[in-house]
Amino acid sequence: MRAILPPLLLLFALPALAWEAKPLREVAVYPERGAQAQVLSLNESKVAAELAARIVKLAVEPGQRIARGALLAQLDCRDYDLAGERASAAKAASAARARLAELQYGRAQKLTAEGFFSKEALDSRAAERDIARADVAVNAAALRTARAAQAKCTLRAPFPAIVLDRLAQEGEMAQPGTPLLSLLDTSRIEVRAEVQAADIAGLRTARQIDFVSGEGRYPLRLIRLSPALTKNSRLAEARLRFIAAAAAPGSSARVLWASPEMHVPAQLLARRQGQLGVFVATDKSARFHPLPGAQEGRPAKATGLRPDSRIVVRGLGEL
């Protein structure tokens, strides 16, 4: 009667020609991993009036994409133009007085040297000169203030943006701090993704990462990965930026990347004594190599295997 050998002994008793083996590097796959993601702007702001004036014009509409420096709104600036004219005239008048005080001080110096002018009178002329100079400085500051107010009558986009909403209407009276428009900054776009803890290492070392939506694939680069996991979902937050073209802010899709680590294809996995793994061939036999964490129907991480490990790819039914 033929003796019945235990499974492992039967395994090693089979001839090497009963199966076919290939190096792991030739059969390995790099499965694509993914995470839910959303495109966000880091800056969504409300552009407000900085002075009290009537709104003459709102130059943009909701949904419009605008460049940095684009005209947003125009306020009625007539009162501020008049204030600028008054400040300019006051500066010119004070400059004229300062020139006269400078001439008078110069003459007083000569007369004092010739003995026709007292020291006290000279000091008085010097004080008048200094006062005139200070008056010029005060009026120059007032003119700069008036011109700054005039500049605030025209509101321009502080960054490239998408207009989200008009918060005021033409003809209304704006006050300092009155929001006129809501803008979404398109120059500071990031992608927020929630990554499983097991995928963190793979995402860090991934050679290519894409934001994949119905509109296409957009290449990304990882900029930061939170070291903390969310309390309930146990996911880590990753922040990424578009390398070239960007998807629309607010859109949701998936971030996909290929695992940088070699995986054994699902069809090469075998189960022995309740464990999933692969058969690794040697010169005359094959041995079972368990792969911790392997799941039915999914590629398994090639833990403990070398790129040149010879994986049995045909004849698994005989083992």
C-alpha positions, 0 to 999 in steps of 0.5 A, a space after each residue: 500500500 502507498 504511504 500517504 505523505 503529509 502535505 509539506 512532504 508531498 510538496 517537496 517530493 514533487 519534481 521541479 518540472 511540475 511547475 513554472 517559476 519566474 522572478 518576482 521582478 517580472 511578475 510583480 504589480 504596483 496596484 493603484 491606491 486611492 482616496 477621496 479628495 476635494 479641491 479647495 482654495 486657501 483664500 476666500 475673501 470679501 472685498 470691502 469699501 474702505 471709505 464712505 462713497 456711493 457705488 458708481 459701478 460694479 464691473 464683474 459678475 458672479 462666476 466670472 474669472 478675473 486676473 489680478 488687478 482687474 477692475 472690481 468696483 468704482 466709487 463716487 470720488 468727487 468729494 475726495 478729488 476736491 479734498 485732494 485739490 485743497 491739500 495740493 493748494 495748501 501744500 503749494 501755499 506753505 511751500 511759498 511761505 517756506 521759501 519766503 521764510 528761508 530768504 528772510 532768514 538769509 538776509 537776517 544772517 547778513 544783517 546780524 553779521 554787519 551789526 544791524 540785526 540783533 541775535 534775538 531777531 535772528 533767532 526769531 527769523 530762524 523759528 519762522 523758517 522752521 515753522 514754515 518747513 514744518 507746515 510744508 511737511 504737514 500739508 505734504 502728508 495731508 496731500 498724500 492722505 487725500 491721494 490715498 483716499 482717491 486711490 481707494 475709490 477704485 477697487 481692483 482684484 488683489 489676486 486672480 480669482 473667481 467671483 462668487 457673489 455680488 454683495 452690493 448694488 450700484 447706486 448704494 451708499 457704501 461705508 468703510 467695511 461694507 462688503 461689495 464682492 466675494 472672491 475665491 483666490 485661484 492662485 492658492 489652490 490645494 487638494 485635500 485627501 483623506 488617506 488610510 493609515 496603511 497607504 501613508 507610506 506609499 503616498 509619501 514615496 509615490 512617483 506619480 499622483 493624479 486627481 482623477 475626475 470626469 474631466 480628466 487626470 490632473 498631476 499632483 505633488 504632495 506638500 504635506 501629510 498630517 501625522 495625526 489620524 482623525 478620531 472617528 475615521 482613523 484617516 490622515 489628511 493629505 494636502 497636495 497641489 496641482 503641477 500644471 492645470 488645476 481642476 475646478 475649485 470645489 470639485 470632488 473626485 479621487 486622488 490615485 497613485 501607484 504603490 511604489 512597492 512590489 505586490 504579488 498578483 492576486 491570481 498567484 496567491 494560494 492558501 495553505 493552513 488558513 494563510 494566503 501566500 505564494 510558492 517560492 521555487 528553489 532548485 529542486 522544490 518549492 516552499 510556501 511563503 505566507 504574506 501577512 495581510 494578504 486578501 482574497 482577490 487583491 494583490 498582496 504586498 511582497 513582504 519578505 521576498 526579494 526581486 529575484 525570488 522565483 515565484 511559482 506562476 504555473 502548476 499551483 494546482 499540483 502543489 
